[in-house]
Amino acid sequence: MINFELDERLAADTFPIADLPLSRALLMNDARYPWVILVPRHASISEVFELSADDQQQLWREATQLGDAMKTALGETKSILLR
């Protein structure tokens, strides 16, 4: 992960909450929803298909772990918000 820089618009609208093995987890500045974005820390990548197959699998693992953690933390609230 070389020369990763978060887009300034995204940085202005989010709070960093964690760096995972591949991605930076960002919490959107929107009190209505617990909206977390995973941004792979790769320079010049803007689409998932541009990641290697291994990194795509890692992104999916991180998304799955994040979803599980959010469901545990938010309980039924997460399910209600996503309807």
Residue pairs with C-beta under 8 A, 6 or more apart in sequence:
1 22
1 40
1 41
1 42
1 43
2 42
2 43
3 43
4 24
4 41
4 42
4 43
5 43
6 24
6 26
6 39
10 26
10 37
10 39
13 28
13 29
14 26
14 27
14 28
14 29
14 37
15 26
15 27
15 29
16 24
16 25
16 26
16 27
17 25
17 26
17 27
17 36
18 24
18 25
19 25
19 41
20 38
20 62
21 58
21 62
22 40
22 41
22 55
22 58
22 59
22 62
23 38
23 39
23 40
23 41
23 59
23 62
24 38
24 39
24 41
25 36
25 37
25 38
25 62
25 66
26 36
26 37
26 38
26 39
27 34
27 35
27 36
28 35
28 36
28 37
33 81
34 70
34 74
34 77
34 78
34 81
36 66
36 70
38 59
38 62
38 63
38 66
40 51
40 55
40 59
42 51
42 55
45 51
48 56
48 59
49 56
51 59
70 78
71 78
71 79
74 81
